[in-house]
Amino acid sequence: MPREIERIADQRQKGVSLVPSASVYMTGDWAARHFHHADPEVIEQIIALSTPFIASTNIQAVQLKRWDYAETALPLRSPFIEVGVTHPLLVGGDAFLHADDPAGRTRIESAFLSGVAAAERLFEKLRI
Ligand SMILES: Cc1cc2nc3c(=O)[nH]c(=O)nc-3n(C[C@H](O)[C@H](O)[C@H](O)COP(=O)(O)OP(=O)(O)OC[C@H]3O[C@@H](n4cnc5c(N)ncnc54)[C@H](O)[C@@H]3O)c2cc1C
C-alpha cells in the first residue's frame, strides 16, 4: 500500500453497495496537506496512487469527500478516563487508546476496545 493511503474499503464486500465501489481513505497527514487543493487535482492524485489496486480503466464515477475532524490529532494512551467524583463516570471513545495499541490512531476498533475497557471498569466499580 502506498504510504499516502490509509486503507481501501470495498463497499460491496461490506454489504452497503450492490456494485463494486471502493472508498480510498488517505492518511490524515496527506489529507491535511491537500485539504485546500482543487477537487480535480486531488482526485487525479488519489487515482494515481490507487493504480496498483484499482485500474483507472475500471473507474466509472468518482466522488471526493473532505472529512474535517475525522481523526484525533493527539489520542490519549488510556482506554478511558474516570471523571466521576461522587458517582462512577467514565469517558471513552475512539481517541482513547490502550497503551499497547498497535495502530496508535483513532478508528472504529479503538472505539470498541475503549467501550469494552470502560464497561469492565464500571462493572468492577459497581461489583456487578
Ligand atoms: C466521515 C467518517 C466516516 C467513517 N467511516 C468509517 C467506516 O466506514 N468504517 C469504520 O470502521 N470507521 C469509520 N469511521 C470511524 C468511526 O466512525 C469512528 O471511529 C467511531 O464512530 C468513533 O466512535 P465513538 O463512539 O468514539 O464516537 P462517535 O461515534 O462520534 O460517538 C460520539 C457520540 O457522542 C455524541 N455527543 C457528542 N457530544 C455530546 C454531548 N455534549 N452530549 C451528548 N452526546 C454527545 C455524538 O452525537 C455521538 O453520537 C468514520 C469516521 C468518519 C468521521
The ligand as an ORCA input file, in Angstrom:
! r2SCAN-3c Opt
* xyz 0 1
  C     -16.817     10.594      7.943
  C     -16.363      9.376      8.683
  C     -16.527      8.125      8.102
  C     -16.110      6.989      8.775
  N     -16.278      5.780      8.179
  C     -15.902      4.670      8.814
  C     -16.068      3.401      8.207
  O     -16.563      3.279      7.092
  N     -15.652      2.295      8.892
  C     -15.102      2.395     10.158
  O     -14.740      1.369     10.740
  N     -14.942      3.604     10.764
  C     -15.329      4.731     10.123
  N     -15.162      5.952     10.723
  C     -14.637      5.997     12.092
  C     -15.752      5.689     13.105
  O     -16.962      6.308     12.708
  C     -15.332      6.248     14.479
  O     -14.059      5.721     14.828
  C     -16.361      5.852     15.555
  O     -17.664      6.251     15.211
  C     -15.960      6.502     16.885
  O     -16.906      6.092     17.873
  P     -17.075      6.950     19.193
  O     -18.125      6.237     19.980
  O     -15.738      7.194     19.822
  O     -17.584      8.390     18.721
  P     -18.878      8.785     17.889
  O     -19.362      7.660     17.020
  O     -18.539     10.092     17.252
  O     -19.975      8.975     19.018
  C     -19.973     10.119     19.867
  C     -21.423     10.396     20.232
  O     -21.443     11.400     21.256
  C     -22.474     12.301     20.942
  N     -22.154     13.571     21.608
  C     -21.208     14.465     21.294
  N     -21.210     15.493     22.159
  C     -22.184     15.223     23.042
  C     -22.685     15.904     24.191
  N     -22.170     17.064     24.605
  N     -23.704     15.339     24.862
  C     -24.229     14.151     24.474
  N     -23.800     13.459     23.403
  C     -22.792     13.993     22.691
  C     -22.467     12.398     19.430
  O     -23.686     12.874     18.942
  C     -22.226     10.920     19.045
  O     -23.425     10.191     18.956
  C     -15.543      7.100     10.055
  C     -15.395      8.361     10.640
  C     -15.787      9.489      9.960
  C     -15.636     10.848     10.595
*
